[in-house]
Amino acid sequence: MKYPMIAGALLAVSLTGCVAVSGVHDDVDAVAANTDLAIRVCGGENNVKEVTDDGYKCKTDE
């Protein structure tokens, strides 16, 4: 009788993880996350060329 309860608990935990991850795909959340990452990777906001929901580009010395 304990096995169905354990299986149900594991299913609930696994679905909770999916719901939390699916919220990250929102365009606004993606741009915000990419902006934070771009500022760190590019070395400051003055070095960021472009940020989109797909990624970012750093300014280069041209």
Backbone torsions as a table, in degrees:
resi	resn	phi	psi	omega
1	MET	NA	-21.9	-178.9
2	LYS	-76.7	-27.3	-175.4
3	TYR	-63.8	-42.5	176.8
4	PRO	-62.9	-35.1	178.9
5	MET	-68.3	-40.6	178.6
6	ILE	-66.2	-43.4	179.0
7	ALA	-62.4	-41.2	178.1
8	GLY	-64.3	-40.4	178.6
9	ALA	-65.6	-42.2	178.4
10	LEU	-65.0	-38.5	177.0
11	LEU	-63.8	-43.6	179.7
12	ALA	-63.1	-41.7	179.1
13	VAL	-66.0	-42.0	-179.1
14	SER	-67.2	-38.2	177.9
15	LEU	-69.5	-33.9	177.2
16	THR	-62.9	-40.8	177.3
17	GLY	-63.4	-37.6	179.3
18	CYS	-67.7	-40.1	179.9
19	VAL	-65.2	-42.3	-178.9
20	ALA	-64.7	-38.9	-179.7
21	VAL	-72.5	-35.4	-176.8
22	SER	-66.8	-25.6	178.5
23	GLY	-68.9	-19.5	-178.8
24	VAL	-70.7	-21.8	-174.9
25	HIS	-79.2	-1.0	176.3
26	ASP	-65.0	136.1	-175.7
27	ASP	-57.1	-41.5	-178.5
28	VAL	-65.3	-43.7	178.0
29	ASP	-64.4	-38.6	-179.5
30	ALA	-66.3	-42.7	179.3
31	VAL	-66.0	-41.3	178.8
32	ALA	-63.1	-44.1	179.1
33	ALA	-65.6	-41.5	179.4
34	ASN	-67.9	-33.5	177.5
35	THR	-64.5	-47.4	177.7
36	ASP	-59.3	-43.9	-179.9
37	LEU	-65.7	-42.9	-179.0
38	ALA	-62.6	-41.6	179.8
39	ILE	-62.0	-41.6	179.8
40	ARG	-70.3	-45.3	-174.8
41	VAL	-73.2	-40.7	-176.7
42	CYS	-79.1	-12.8	177.0
43	GLY	91.2	31.0	177.9
44	GLY	123.7	158.5	-175.0
45	GLU	-68.7	-22.4	177.3
46	ASN	-70.3	-17.0	-178.7
47	ASN	-98.9	2.8	179.9
48	VAL	-90.8	124.4	180.0
49	LYS	-86.5	-47.4	-173.7
50	GLU	-155.7	142.7	175.1
51	VAL	-131.0	129.4	176.6
52	THR	-129.9	-179.7	176.7
53	ASP	-72.4	-14.9	178.3
54	ASP	-91.2	-21.6	-177.5
55	GLY	166.3	-150.9	-177.7
56	TYR	-152.2	164.8	174.9
57	LYS	-134.0	135.5	175.7
58	CYS	-89.8	152.3	173.5
59	LYS	-70.4	144.9	177.2
60	THR	-120.4	158.2	176.4
61	ASP	-78.3	106.7	-179.0
62	GLU	-114.4	NA	NA
